[in-house]
């Protein structure tokens, strides 16, 4: 660093404050006394390169695209070489209805599919189970057996489409169903391309769709890692999710810190089982939210990439550069959408999608304007997809790599978010790791406090939400909402009865016995689950067999009170 230049810059800054800024403030005070980001990080009036100048620091902190520490992106050419995957999240009612929506999205230019499953499927109950009453097909597609998965992907070539599945507790079962459908299409498991979420830890932290105790769930996650590393080389075996952590109310730093702490837990679990880090880490993927504070979100994505690269190299000794790449999918913030003045949500989603692109996402889902009121309509989904296409083809932001790099504000906010996130990881290490931290209620309590603080800032008017606590309108909302067919819940139940009638019951029972036997040993569970799926055993039957050995999770008092 050139000391004389630094002193000159500092002197000039002092003169500016005295001679230019102070008279202006006397005439016209700033709008508020304190400016902060959406996560309450202070925003300074002016950022200078006093602490961020010098080639040596640039190489250490930023580097070049496609090279460690990947601050500027995981690919050398980023969007100049290939645009992000435009992956629209969809799923409702029966498999046939969702299949029709998938075909429509692909016809409109979507380049990947993202499957939403209903709550019974997520937790492992068949659509005719008492626990499923009232929830079949409500927040996603209902899948009880391989027959439903066959209908879901009917006419969709699995060797030519990339598919993401948001499923966690039952991830091994749904992936097995996907592989079985591919087999029926004469597509090898080595050819399928996509991602299974398979992130059970965040369910205990922020979402709640768990079935088995944490250690048993980690075993299922680990088994899926090992199986995928051998059988599905193009498939991402996990999408470690900060999205739901952010949706629960976390700050940007908490989203990074808790997500990467989850990653540390999964990696350690796999290493303890004898896997080599460079055998499975290149297929780890991540999933983040994009909120409306554009610059904070850009800095968040850059900080997450850099921190992850450093963790993988320094903590786990990764040698393969791909093991240090944080590749991530982004979804715009569902929790930011408002029922009031829903057309405003198009603007919010546009800003959020722009932040994801400026931050270097690998794939993106844009929420629809009506999702605060109902499942998205076909028209609203089309507008959401067009938002991505306009950013990609009209905005110019995809024409250069990491276009905000070098901004004093962006670089200092990136540094701060990385440091804050690392402190959360260190705290979780002190508590004994993420499972112990969850059992003590630590991440849950931190997120709840952040959510409370954010909501209070809205309630008091300190933070303004257009159409909610400012610029409100008394006009009623006029929007054509999507309505589920009354038959949507009944169709899956009727078809499940047909499956049970025509399948080989003896074969099903043999496969379920094999699952129970494997669960009592150290055997990888994926092969026996795949055999059961091929026999048309249901998701409820497979989960009940696992539960008889692995147990079911019960929240501790600490978790409930956190």
C-alpha positions as CSV (number, residue, x, y, z in Angstrom):
1,X,0.0,0.0,0.0
2,X,1.3,3.5,-0.9
3,X,1.2,5.3,2.5
4,X,1.5,8.8,1.1
5,X,-1.5,8.2,-1.2
6,X,-3.5,6.9,1.7
7,X,-2.7,9.9,3.9
8,X,-3.6,12.2,1.0
9,X,-7.0,10.4,0.5
10,X,-7.7,10.7,4.2
11,X,-6.9,14.5,4.2
12,X,-9.1,15.0,1.2
13,X,-11.9,13.1,2.9
14,X,-11.7,15.3,6.0
15,X,-11.8,18.5,3.8
16,X,-14.8,17.2,2.0
17,X,-16.6,16.5,5.3
18,X,-15.9,20.0,6.6
19,X,-16.2,22.2,3.5
20,X,-18.9,20.4,1.4
21,X,-20.9,18.0,3.5
22,X,-21.4,20.0,6.7
23,X,-23.0,23.1,4.9
24,X,-25.3,20.8,2.9
25,X,-26.5,19.0,6.1
26,X,-27.2,22.3,7.7
27,X,-29.5,23.3,4.8
28,X,-31.1,19.9,4.3
29,X,-30.8,17.1,6.9
30,X,-30.8,13.5,5.6
31,X,-34.1,11.6,5.5
32,X,-33.4,9.5,8.6
33,X,-30.8,9.6,11.3
34,X,-29.5,6.1,10.7
35,X,-29.4,4.2,7.4
36,X,-29.3,0.3,7.6
37,X,-29.7,-2.7,5.3
38,X,-32.6,-5.1,5.6
39,X,-30.6,-7.0,8.2
40,X,-29.9,-3.8,10.2
41,X,-26.3,-3.5,9.1
42,X,-25.2,0.2,9.3
43,X,-24.7,1.8,5.9
44,X,-22.1,4.5,5.8
45,X,-22.5,7.7,3.9
46,X,-19.4,7.2,1.8
47,X,-17.1,4.3,1.1
48,X,-13.4,4.9,0.2
49,X,-10.6,2.5,-0.8
50,X,-8.5,3.4,2.2
51,X,-8.6,-0.2,3.5
52,X,-9.3,-2.1,0.3
53,X,-6.6,-0.8,-2.1
54,X,-3.6,-2.7,-3.2
55,X,-3.0,-5.6,-5.6
56,X,-2.1,-8.0,-2.9
57,X,-5.4,-7.7,-1.1
58,X,-7.3,-7.8,-4.3
59,X,-5.8,-11.2,-5.1
60,X,-6.5,-12.5,-1.6
61,X,-10.1,-11.3,-1.3
62,X,-11.4,-11.3,-4.9
63,X,-9.2,-13.2,-7.3
64,X,-10.5,-14.1,-10.8
65,X,-13.7,-15.7,-11.9
66,X,-13.5,-19.5,-11.8
67,X,-10.5,-19.4,-9.4
68,X,-10.1,-19.6,-5.7
69,X,-11.6,-18.0,-3.6
70,X,-14.4,-17.6,-6.2
71,X,-15.6,-14.3,-4.9
72,X,-16.2,-13.2,-8.5
73,X,-18.0,-16.4,-9.6
74,X,-17.5,-20.1,-10.1
75,X,-17.1,-20.1,-13.9
76,X,-14.4,-18.3,-15.8
77,X,-16.8,-16.7,-18.2
78,X,-20.0,-16.8,-16.1
79,X,-23.0,-15.6,-18.1
80,X,-21.0,-14.7,-21.1
81,X,-20.6,-18.4,-21.6
82,X,-23.9,-19.7,-20.4
83,X,-26.9,-18.1,-18.8
84,X,-28.2,-19.3,-15.5
85,X,-30.9,-22.1,-15.6
86,X,-34.3,-20.6,-15.5
87,X,-36.0,-23.0,-13.2
88,X,-39.7,-22.4,-12.3
89,X,-40.9,-24.0,-9.1
90,X,-44.2,-25.8,-9.6
91,X,-46.4,-28.5,-8.1
92,X,-50.0,-28.7,-7.1
93,X,-52.9,-31.2,-7.0
94,X,-52.3,-34.5,-8.8
95,X,-49.4,-35.6,-10.8
96,X,-51.3,-35.1,-14.1
97,X,-52.1,-31.4,-13.2
98,X,-48.5,-30.7,-12.4
99,X,-47.3,-32.5,-15.5
100,X,-49.4,-30.1,-17.6
101,X,-47.9,-27.1,-15.8
102,X,-44.4,-28.5,-16.4
103,X,-45.1,-28.9,-20.1
104,X,-46.4,-25.4,-20.3
105,X,-43.3,-23.9,-18.6
106,X,-41.0,-25.8,-20.9
107,X,-42.9,-24.5,-23.9
108,X,-42.5,-20.9,-22.6
109,X,-38.7,-21.1,-22.4
110,X,-38.1,-22.5,-18.9
111,X,-34.8,-24.4,-19.0
112,X,-35.2,-26.6,-15.9
113,X,-38.0,-28.0,-13.7
114,X,-38.3,-27.6,-10.0
115,X,-40.8,-29.8,-8.2
116,X,-42.9,-28.7,-5.2
117,X,-44.3,-31.6,-3.2
118,X,-47.3,-31.4,-0.8
119,X,-46.8,-31.8,2.9
120,X,-47.8,-35.5,3.2
121,X,-45.2,-36.3,0.6
122,X,-42.6,-34.2,2.3
123,X,-43.1,-35.9,5.7
124,X,-43.7,-39.4,4.3
125,X,-47.4,-40.1,4.5
126,X,-49.5,-41.6,1.7
127,X,-52.3,-39.5,0.4
128,X,-54.9,-41.7,2.0
129,X,-53.3,-41.6,5.5
130,X,-55.4,-39.9,8.2
131,X,-52.4,-37.4,8.8
132,X,-52.8,-36.3,5.1
133,X,-56.4,-35.2,5.4
134,X,-56.9,-31.7,4.0
135,X,-53.3,-31.3,2.8
136,X,-53.3,-33.5,-0.3
137,X,-52.0,-31.5,-3.3
138,X,-52.4,-28.2,-1.4
139,X,-48.8,-26.8,-1.4
140,X,-47.3,-29.1,-4.0
141,X,-47.9,-32.2,-6.0
142,X,-49.1,-35.4,-4.2
143,X,-46.7,-38.4,-4.7
144,X,-47.4,-41.7,-3.0
145,X,-45.9,-44.3,-5.3
146,X,-43.8,-44.8,-8.4
147,X,-47.1,-44.7,-10.4
148,X,-47.5,-41.0,-9.4
149,X,-43.9,-40.2,-10.4
150,X,-44.5,-41.9,-13.8
151,X,-47.5,-39.5,-14.4
152,X,-45.6,-36.5,-13.2
153,X,-42.8,-36.9,-15.8
154,X,-44.9,-38.4,-18.6
155,X,-43.7,-37.2,-21.9
156,X,-40.7,-35.3,-20.3
157,X,-37.4,-36.8,-21.4
158,X,-35.2,-37.1,-18.3
159,X,-32.0,-37.2,-20.2
160,X,-32.6,-33.7,-21.7
161,X,-34.2,-31.8,-18.8
162,X,-32.6,-30.7,-15.5
163,X,-34.8,-31.3,-12.5
164,X,-34.7,-29.9,-8.9
165,X,-36.7,-31.6,-6.2
166,X,-37.5,-29.7,-3.0
167,X,-37.7,-32.8,-0.7
168,X,-35.7,-33.5,2.5
169,X,-37.0,-36.1,5.0
170,X,-38.0,-38.4,2.2
171,X,-35.3,-37.4,-0.3
172,X,-33.9,-40.9,-0.8
173,X,-37.4,-42.3,-1.7
174,X,-38.2,-39.5,-4.2
175,X,-34.8,-39.8,-5.9
176,X,-35.3,-43.5,-6.1
177,X,-38.6,-42.9,-7.8
178,X,-37.0,-40.4,-10.3
179,X,-34.3,-43.0,-11.1
180,X,-36.9,-45.7,-11.7
181,X,-38.9,-43.4,-14.1
182,X,-35.6,-42.7,-15.9
183,X,-35.0,-46.5,-16.2
184,X,-38.5,-46.9,-17.8
185,X,-37.4,-44.2,-20.4
186,X,-34.2,-46.2,-21.0
187,X,-32.2,-43.4,-19.4
188,X,-29.3,-44.5,-17.2
189,X,-28.8,-43.0,-13.7
190,X,-25.5,-41.7,-15.0
191,X,-27.4,-39.5,-17.5
192,X,-29.9,-37.8,-15.2
193,X,-29.1,-34.2,-14.3
194,X,-30.5,-32.2,-11.4
195,X,-30.5,-31.7,-7.7
196,X,-32.3,-33.2,-4.7
197,X,-32.6,-30.8,-1.7
198,X,-31.9,-33.5,0.9
199,X,-31.1,-30.8,3.6
200,X,-32.7,-32.1,6.7
201,X,-30.9,-30.0,9.3
202,X,-32.6,-26.8,8.2
203,X,-35.9,-28.6,8.7
204,X,-35.2,-28.8,12.5
205,X,-34.0,-25.1,12.4
206,X,-36.6,-23.3,10.3
207,X,-39.2,-25.4,8.4
208,X,-40.4,-28.5,10.3
209,X,-40.9,-31.2,7.7
210,X,-38.8,-33.8,9.4
211,X,-39.7,-37.4,10.2
212,X,-36.7,-39.2,11.8
213,X,-34.3,-38.0,14.6
214,X,-31.4,-35.9,13.5
215,X,-28.7,-38.6,13.6
216,X,-30.9,-41.0,11.7
217,X,-31.6,-38.3,9.1
218,X,-27.9,-37.6,8.7
219,X,-27.4,-41.3,8.0
220,X,-29.9,-41.1,5.2
221,X,-28.3,-38.0,3.8
222,X,-24.8,-39.7,4.0
223,X,-26.1,-42.8,2.3
224,X,-27.6,-40.7,-0.5
225,X,-24.2,-38.9,-0.9
226,X,-22.3,-42.2,-1.2
227,X,-24.8,-43.8,-3.6
228,X,-24.9,-40.7,-5.9
229,X,-21.2,-40.5,-6.0
230,X,-21.2,-43.9,-7.6
231,X,-24.4,-44.0,-9.5
232,X,-25.4,-40.5,-10.5
233,X,-22.3,-38.5,-11.4
234,X,-24.3,-35.6,-12.9
235,X,-26.7,-35.3,-10.0
236,X,-26.3,-32.9,-7.1
237,X,-26.8,-35.1,-4.0
238,X,-27.8,-32.1,-1.7
239,X,-28.9,-28.5,-2.0
240,X,-28.0,-27.0,1.4
241,X,-30.7,-24.5,1.9
242,X,-30.4,-21.0,3.4
243,X,-33.7,-20.1,1.6
244,X,-35.9,-21.5,4.3
245,X,-33.7,-20.0,7.1
246,X,-34.2,-16.6,5.5
247,X,-37.9,-17.2,5.0
248,X,-38.1,-17.9,8.7
249,X,-36.8,-14.4,9.4
250,X,-33.0,-14.6,9.5
251,X,-30.6,-11.8,8.6
252,X,-28.3,-12.1,5.6
253,X,-25.4,-13.0,7.8
254,X,-27.4,-15.7,9.6
255,X,-28.5,-17.1,6.3
256,X,-24.9,-17.6,5.3
257,X,-23.6,-18.7,8.7
258,X,-26.3,-21.3,9.5
259,X,-26.3,-22.6,6.0
260,X,-22.6,-23.2,5.9
261,X,-22.6,-24.6,9.4
262,X,-25.1,-27.2,8.1
263,X,-22.7,-27.9,5.3
264,X,-19.9,-28.4,7.8
265,X,-22.1,-31.0,9.6
266,X,-22.9,-32.9,6.4
267,X,-19.3,-32.9,5.3
268,X,-18.0,-34.1,8.7
269,X,-20.7,-36.8,8.7
270,X,-19.6,-38.1,5.3
271,X,-15.9,-38.0,6.2
272,X,-16.6,-39.9,9.4
273,X,-18.3,-42.6,7.3
274,X,-15.0,-43.0,5.3
275,X,-15.8,-40.9,2.2
276,X,-13.2,-38.7,0.7
277,X,-14.0,-35.0,0.6
278,X,-13.1,-34.7,-3.1
279,X,-15.3,-37.7,-4.0
280,X,-18.6,-36.0,-2.9
281,X,-17.9,-32.3,-2.4
282,X,-18.0,-31.4,-6.1
283,X,-21.7,-32.4,-6.3
284,X,-22.7,-30.4,-3.2
285,X,-25.0,-27.5,-4.2
286,X,-26.7,-24.6,-2.3
287,X,-30.0,-22.8,-2.3
288,X,-30.4,-19.2,-1.1
289,X,-33.1,-16.5,-1.0
290,X,-32.9,-13.2,-2.8
291,X,-34.6,-10.3,-1.0
292,X,-35.2,-6.7,-2.1
293,X,-32.2,-4.9,-0.6
294,X,-30.3,-5.4,-3.9
295,X,-26.8,-4.5,-2.8
296,X,-26.9,-6.4,0.4
297,X,-28.0,-9.5,-1.5
298,X,-25.2,-9.2,-4.0
299,X,-22.7,-8.9,-1.2
300,X,-24.2,-11.9,0.5
301,X,-23.8,-14.2,-2.4
302,X,-20.2,-13.0,-2.9
303,X,-19.4,-13.4,0.8
304,X,-20.9,-16.9,0.9
305,X,-18.8,-18.1,-2.1
306,X,-15.6,-16.8,-0.5
307,X,-16.3,-18.2,3.0
308,X,-17.2,-21.6,1.6
309,X,-14.1,-21.8,-0.5
310,X,-11.9,-21.0,2.5
311,X,-13.7,-23.5,4.7
312,X,-13.3,-26.3,2.2
313,X,-9.6,-25.6,1.6
314,X,-8.5,-24.7,5.2
315,X,-10.8,-26.9,7.3
316,X,-11.3,-29.9,5.1
317,X,-8.2,-29.9,3.0
318,X,-10.1,-30.1,-0.3
319,X,-7.7,-30.4,-3.3
320,X,-10.1,-30.5,-6.2
321,X,-11.0,-26.9,-7.1
322,X,-14.6,-28.0,-7.7
323,X,-14.9,-29.0,-4.1
324,X,-14.4,-25.3,-3.2
325,X,-17.0,-23.9,-5.5
326,X,-20.2,-22.8,-3.9
327,X,-22.7,-23.4,-6.7
328,X,-26.2,-22.2,-5.8
329,X,-29.8,-21.9,-6.9
330,X,-31.7,-18.8,-5.9
331,X,-35.4,-18.2,-5.3
332,X,-36.9,-14.8,-4.9
333,X,-38.3,-14.1,-1.4
334,X,-41.7,-15.5,-0.8
335,X,-41.9,-13.9,2.6
336,X,-41.4,-10.4,0.9
337,X,-44.6,-10.7,-1.2
338,X,-47.6,-8.8,-0.1
339,X,-51.3,-9.5,-0.4
340,X,-51.9,-5.8,-0.6
341,X,-51.4,-4.3,-4.1
342,X,-50.1,-7.7,-5.5
343,X,-48.9,-6.1,-8.7
344,X,-46.2,-4.4,-6.7
345,X,-44.7,-7.9,-6.2
346,X,-43.7,-8.0,-9.9
347,X,-41.3,-5.1,-9.1
348,X,-40.1,-6.7,-5.9
349,X,-39.4,-10.0,-7.8
350,X,-37.6,-8.1,-10.5
351,X,-35.2,-6.4,-8.1
352,X,-34.6,-9.7,-6.3
353,X,-33.9,-11.6,-9.5
354,X,-31.5,-8.8,-10.6
355,X,-29.7,-9.2,-7.2
356,X,-29.3,-12.9,-7.8
357,X,-27.9,-12.4,-11.2
358,X,-25.5,-9.7,-10.1
359,X,-24.5,-12.0,-7.3
360,X,-23.6,-14.9,-9.7
361,X,-26.4,-17.5,-9.2
362,X,-26.3,-20.7,-11.2
363,X,-30.1,-21.1,-11.5
364,X,-33.1,-19.0,-10.5
365,X,-36.8,-19.2,-9.7
366,X,-38.9,-16.1,-9.8
367,X,-42.0,-16.0,-7.6
368,X,-45.3,-15.1,-9.0
369,X,-47.2,-11.9,-8.0
370,X,-50.2,-13.8,-6.6
371,X,-48.4,-16.2,-4.3
372,X,-49.3,-14.2,-1.1
373,X,-52.9,-15.0,-2.0
374,X,-53.0,-18.4,-3.7
375,X,-51.1,-20.9,-5.8
376,X,-49.8,-19.1,-8.8
377,X,-51.9,-18.8,-11.9
378,X,-50.6,-19.7,-15.4
379,X,-50.6,-16.0,-16.3
380,X,-48.6,-15.0,-13.2
381,X,-46.1,-17.8,-13.7
382,X,-45.5,-16.6,-17.3
383,X,-44.8,-13.0,-16.1
384,X,-42.4,-14.4,-13.5
385,X,-40.5,-16.4,-16.2
386,X,-40.5,-13.4,-18.5
387,X,-38.9,-11.3,-15.7
388,X,-35.8,-13.6,-15.9
389,X,-35.8,-13.6,-19.7
390,X,-35.8,-9.8,-19.8
391,X,-33.0,-9.6,-17.3
392,X,-31.0,-12.1,-19.3
393,X,-31.6,-10.7,-22.7
394,X,-32.3,-7.0,-22.3
395,X,-30.7,-5.6,-19.2
396,X,-27.0,-6.1,-20.2
397,X,-26.0,-7.3,-16.7
398,X,-25.1,-10.7,-18.1
399,X,-22.6,-9.3,-20.5
400,X,-19.8,-8.8,-18.0
401,X,-18.7,-10.8,-15.0
402,X,-19.4,-9.6,-11.4
403,X,-20.3,-6.1,-12.6
404,X,-20.4,-4.6,-9.1
405,X,-16.9,-5.7,-8.1
406,X,-14.7,-2.8,-6.8
407,X,-17.6,-0.8,-5.5
408,X,-16.4,0.4,-2.1
409,X,-19.8,-0.3,-0.6
410,X,-20.1,-3.8,-2.1
411,X,-16.6,-4.9,-1.2
412,X,-16.8,-3.7,2.4
413,X,-20.3,-5.2,2.9
414,X,-19.0,-8.4,1.4
415,X,-16.2,-8.4,4.0
416,X,-18.5,-7.6,6.8
417,X,-21.1,-10.3,5.9
418,X,-18.3,-12.9,5.6
419,X,-16.9,-12.0,9.1
420,X,-20.4,-12.0,10.7
421,X,-21.2,-15.4,9.1
422,X,-17.9,-16.9,10.3
423,X,-18.7,-15.8,13.9
424,X,-22.0,-17.8,13.7
425,X,-20.0,-20.9,12.4
426,X,-17.5,-20.4,15.3
427,X,-20.3,-20.2,17.8
428,X,-21.9,-23.4,16.5
429,X,-18.5,-25.1,16.7
430,X,-18.3,-24.0,20.4
431,X,-21.7,-25.6,21.0
432,X,-20.5,-28.9,19.7
433,X,-21.7,-28.7,16.0
434,X,-25.0,-28.0,14.3
435,X,-26.9,-31.0,15.7
436,X,-26.0,-30.0,19.3
437,X,-26.8,-26.4,18.5
438,X,-30.2,-27.4,17.2
439,X,-30.9,-29.5,20.3
440,X,-30.0,-26.4,22.5
441,X,-32.2,-24.2,20.4
442,X,-29.5,-21.8,19.4
443,X,-30.1,-21.1,15.7
444,X,-33.9,-21.2,16.2
445,X,-33.6,-18.5,18.9
446,X,-31.3,-16.3,16.8
447,X,-33.7,-16.5,13.8
448,X,-36.7,-15.8,15.9
449,X,-35.1,-12.7,17.4
450,X,-34.2,-11.4,14.0
451,X,-37.7,-12.0,12.7
452,X,-39.2,-10.2,15.7
453,X,-36.9,-7.2,15.2
454,X,-37.7,-7.0,11.5
455,X,-41.4,-7.2,12.0
456,X,-41.3,-4.6,14.8
457,X,-39.4,-2.2,12.4
458,X,-42.4,-2.6,10.0
459,X,-45.0,-2.2,12.8
460,X,-43.4,1.0,14.1
461,X,-42.9,2.4,10.6
462,X,-39.1,2.5,10.9
463,X,-39.0,0.3,7.8
464,X,-41.4,1.1,5.0
465,X,-43.2,-1.6,2.9
466,X,-45.0,0.0,-0.1
467,X,-48.7,-0.7,0.0
468,X,-48.6,-2.1,3.5
469,X,-47.5,0.7,5.9
470,X,-47.1,3.4,3.4
471,X,-48.7,4.4,0.1
472,X,-51.6,2.0,1.0
473,X,-54.8,1.9,-0.9
474,X,-58.4,1.2,0.2
475,X,-59.2,-0.3,-3.2
476,X,-60.0,-4.0,-3.0
477,X,-57.7,-6.5,-4.6
478,X,-58.9,-7.5,-8.0
479,X,-57.0,-10.5,-9.2
480,X,-58.0,-13.7,-11.0
481,X,-56.7,-16.4,-8.5
482,X,-55.9,-20.0,-9.3
483,X,-58.3,-22.4,-7.8
484,X,-57.6,-26.1,-7.2
485,X,-60.1,-28.5,-8.7
486,X,-62.3,-30.1,-6.0
487,X,-61.2,-33.5,-7.5
488,X,-57.5,-32.7,-7.0
489,X,-57.3,-34.4,-3.6
490,X,-59.5,-37.3,-4.5
491,X,-57.7,-38.4,-7.7
492,X,-54.4,-39.4,-6.0
493,X,-56.4,-41.4,-3.4
494,X,-58.3,-43.3,-6.0
495,X,-55.2,-44.0,-8.0
496,X,-53.3,-45.2,-4.9
497,X,-56.1,-47.7,-4.3
498,X,-55.6,-49.0,-7.9
499,X,-51.9,-49.3,-7.4
500,X,-52.4,-51.4,-4.2
501,X,-54.9,-53.6,-6.0
502,X,-52.6,-54.5,-8.9
503,X,-49.2,-54.7,-7.4
504,X,-47.5,-57.9,-6.2
505,X,-48.1,-57.7,-2.4
506,X,-45.6,-60.4,-1.6
507,X,-42.8,-58.6,-3.5
508,X,-43.7,-55.4,-1.7
509,X,-43.5,-57.1,1.7
510,X,-40.1,-58.6,0.9
511,X,-38.7,-55.2,-0.1
512,X,-40.0,-53.6,3.1
513,X,-38.4,-56.4,5.2
514,X,-35.1,-55.7,3.4
515,X,-35.4,-52.1,4.4
516,X,-35.9,-52.9,8.0
517,X,-32.9,-55.3,8.0
518,X,-30.7,-52.8,6.2
519,X,-31.7,-50.0,8.7
520,X,-30.5,-52.3,11.6
521,X,-27.0,-52.6,9.9
522,X,-24.5,-50.2,8.4
523,X,-25.7,-51.1,4.9
524,X,-26.4,-48.2,2.5
525,X,-30.1,-47.8,2.4
526,X,-30.5,-46.5,-1.2
527,X,-30.3,-49.9,-3.0
528,X,-33.1,-51.4,-0.8
529,X,-35.2,-48.3,-1.1
530,X,-34.9,-48.4,-4.9
531,X,-36.0,-52.0,-4.9
532,X,-39.0,-51.1,-2.8
533,X,-39.9,-48.2,-5.1
534,X,-39.7,-50.5,-8.2
535,X,-42.1,-52.9,-6.5
536,X,-44.5,-49.9,-6.0
537,X,-44.2,-49.8,-2.3
538,X,-45.6,-46.5,-1.2
539,X,-43.8,-43.6,0.5
540,X,-45.8,-44.2,3.7
541,X,-44.9,-47.9,3.8
542,X,-41.2,-47.2,3.2
543,X,-41.1,-44.5,5.9
544,X,-43.0,-46.7,8.4
545,X,-40.4,-49.4,7.8
546,X,-37.6,-47.0,8.4
547,X,-39.3,-45.5,11.4
548,X,-39.7,-48.9,13.1
549,X,-35.9,-49.0,13.3
550,X,-34.7,-45.4,13.2
551,X,-37.4,-43.8,15.4
552,X,-39.3,-40.6,15.0
553,X,-38.1,-37.1,16.0
554,X,-39.7,-35.4,19.0
555,X,-38.9,-31.8,19.7
556,X,-37.1,-31.2,23.0
557,X,-38.2,-28.6,25.5
558,X,-35.3,-26.4,24.4
559,X,-36.4,-26.5,20.8
560,X,-40.0,-25.8,21.6
561,X,-39.1,-22.8,23.9
562,X,-36.3,-21.4,21.7
